[in-house]
Amino acid sequence: KYYFADDYFYSFLKTIDSAILLAYHENEITSGSLCTYCNSIMQAHLNATSNRYLQASPLKLVLDAARKKGMEKKMSWLHLGGGRASTDDSLFQFKSRFSHEHFSFRMWKYIHNREAYRELLYAKYGETPPESSFFPLYRG
């Protein structure tokens, strides 16, 4: 589940070269991806699939549409990102099935607004957040 206000997506689409790609079954959204375009790289920024449709894997269709859209925009790469924590997790294994090209990835773990971060931790854990190296902890 993603917890972003609608304004996040509207603002994102207005300010960043991006697109939202969706798969439907009848009139219901089954899966989607928010993709960005920069320097010949198309990045799948957020992907999601409705729990009701996980077995059907509609994200495969969305990513194929992303590939086609990227080709139309003359992108050289469609970057799907990594997994949740390691190369052994199911998310990374799913993404690895699309290509054998793998790249090193580093994440900058920086808290820009410490007060907002503390509020998010408090909202999730109360007074005592767990000891963990997971980042950001409020998403753990």
N, C-alpha and C positions, 0 to 999 in steps of 0.2 A: 504494500500500500504506500502511496505517496501522499504526503500531507502538504500540499501547496495550494494557496488561495488561487482563484481564477486569475487574479491580477498578475500573479507571477508569470503565467503563461502569456497573457496579453502583452505585458511589458517586455518579456523575452522576445516575442515575435516582432515587436515594434523596433527594438534596439539592436538585435543581433540577426545576422543573416541566417535564417533558420526556417524550419517547416515542421508541422505536426502531420504525421502519417497515421492513418487509422484503418483497422480492419473491422468489418461489420458482419454480423449474422442477422439477417432480417433488419430490424431497426436498432439493434443493440450493438454498442461498441464492444468488441471482443479483445482487442489489443491495440497498442499504439506506441509510437516513438516520437520523441522530440529530438530533431536532428539539427546540427549546426554545420555551417560551411565556412571554412577559413583556409587560405593558402593551399588550395587543392585537396584539402582533407575534409571529408564529411564525417562528423562525429555523432554517434548515437548517444545523445546526452542523457536522456531518460527513456527507458523502455518499460512497458507494463502490459500485463495480460490479466483479464478477469479470471478469478479462480474458477468460475463456471466453465471456462474454455481452455484451461491449461492442457488437458489431455489432447485437444485438437491442435495445439501449437500454432495459433494464428500469428504469433510473432514472426514465424518463418516467412509468411506472406508479406508482412509489414517490412521486414528487412530486405526482401526481394524488391519491393516497391522502392525502398530507400536506395538500393543499388542502382535501379533504373533512373531514379531522379538524380542521383549523383553523376551518372554518366551523361545525362542531359545537361547538367551544369558543368561538365568537363572536370569533375573531381577525379583525382588520381587514386584516392584511398577512401574506403569506408571503414572507419575505426569503430569497433564495437565496445572497446574497453575491456576490462579484466573481470575478475570474479569478485566475490565478497571479501575474501581474505587470502586465498592462496590458489595455486594452480590446480589443486585437488577438489575445489568445491564445484557444485553442480552448475552454477552460473558460468564459471569459466569453461567447464566442459561443454556446455551448450554452445557458447560463442566459438569455441575452438573447432567445432564441426564445420564452420563456414570457410575456414582457411587454415593452412599450415603455417602462415606467416605470423610469427609472434615477436613482440618487441618488449624490451625492458620498460618498466613503468615505475615512476617514483611519484609519491604524493607529498605535497607540501602540507604539513599539519600546523596550520597557523590559525589562531583565534583572533579575529579582527576586533570583535566587540565582546569583551569579556563579560560585561553585564548581561547582555542578551544570551550568551552561552550559559551563564549561571542560571538564568531564568528557565531556559530549556531543560537544563539538568534537574532543577527543582521541580518543574512540572512533571517530569517523568519519574524521578526517584525520591522526591521529598528532600529531607535534610541530609541524608547519607547516600550519595551516589556510590556505586561499587568501585573497587580498585580494578582498573582495567586499562590495557593499552589500546583498546578499540577507539577509533576516532571517526567521526565525532561521537562521543560517548552517548549523547541523547538519542542517537540512532541505533544504538546497540541493543 
